[in-house]
Each structure stands twice: as structure tokens, then as C-alpha cells.
């Protein structure tokens, strides 16, 4: 019986999160009410308040769960070969953007929903920082600064694409441009590492 209750609770939470996600794509977040959510989820208000105190609390959990879902698909792609072959990572990001276009536009434009993007980029940043440190342990802050610069550029490029700043450019064209840029950054990082290694060897 307990297992059935748990499954029912999980189903209710999933339906509430899905309803909120759909509503975010359709209307301003601050106009979304508990009644809107429960109508869309086909649940009653009592079910909502059994799990959440407010729309904001549901939003935070929805964004946390969405971050976990997207991160789970991206994490395996942030590897030591990222700077040599970033396209699988970029395609995973762009697939999510295109599959959830209306929602993603709202996430980019709405400061209250920004924590989702921030949490996602922070997670990717941690992975790339670890890779940068392992690849160039003597590089000081330069590799980390480069990663931060790179991720800021990726995020801003996708945001600009969503806003139509690049005209009729398709998402695949954007991915190709970002791929070339990331590979170029990888070359710079590797060259700097080799130059330092050569200098240290000369000193011996």
C-alpha cells in the first residue's frame, strides 16, 4: 500500500511539473496560478497543496528536476575530448532548445526562471574546470578563466539565436560556428601547456 501511495504521489508531482512547464511556455510566470496548474494537470487543489506550498516552490522543484534531466544527458559528453570534438555536446544542447523552443525562450528572457540556466551552466562549468585542471595542472587560473569565457559565449550565442539576432541562421549553422570556436580555444590551451612544458624543460 505504501508503494502505491508513493507511486501516486510521484505521478501527481510529475503531472504538476509538466503542467507548470507547459504554462510557462504559454503565459507570463507571475500570472500562473495554482488553479491554472491544477486544471492543466487535471488534479484538485488539495493534491497541489499536499506537495507544495506555492507556485514558486513547485517552480523551484521543476527547475531542479529539469536541470537534473538535461544534465544527465549532457554530463557524459563533457569529457577530456571536449575541446577536440564538442559537437555531440552542442547537438545535445541544441536538441533540447529546439524540442522545447517556447519554454527555452521564456527561460532565457525571465530573470525569475534564470536559476535553471545558471544551475545547468554551473554543472557543466564544474566538469570543464576539472578537465582543465587535470589536463594542465600547472596552468594556474588561465585554463579556468578560458572555460568561463567559453561557457559565457556559448550561453549568449544560444540566447541571441533564440532572440533572432542571427537572422535566418539555423541551429546547425550556429553549432558549426561554436564548434570551430571551441576547437580553436582547445588549440590555444594545448599550445600554452606545451610552451610552458618546453620552458620548464629548457630550465633543466
C-alpha angles and dihedrals in degrees: 000000000000090000090052091050090050092050091048091049091049090049091050092050091048092051092048092049092048091049092051092048091053092047093049088058091051108041143013111290094232089057094057114105135192088251091054090052097046092047091052092045092044090233132121127253091249090062090051094051091045087068108022138033096208147354088263092058091049089048092053092051092044091053091045091051092045090051090052092048095050093040091053089060095042102041095074089054096056097083139135089279092058095107092048098045113015096153097096088054093047093048091051090053094045092046089057091046093050095042090052100031100148092044093046092051089054092047091053095045101041118077091200090059093043094098089076092061091040093052092047094049091044090056093050089045092056091052093049092045089055091049092047092051093048093047094046111017092167095049096098115207096328096092091046092048089049092052091050091049090048096050092047088054093049093050093047092046093055091044091052090048090052090051091052095246091138096055115220095348111139123229091249090057089052090050091052091052093048091046091055091047094050092048090051090052089050090054091052092050092049093046092051091049092050093046091053092045089051092049092051090049091051091053090058 
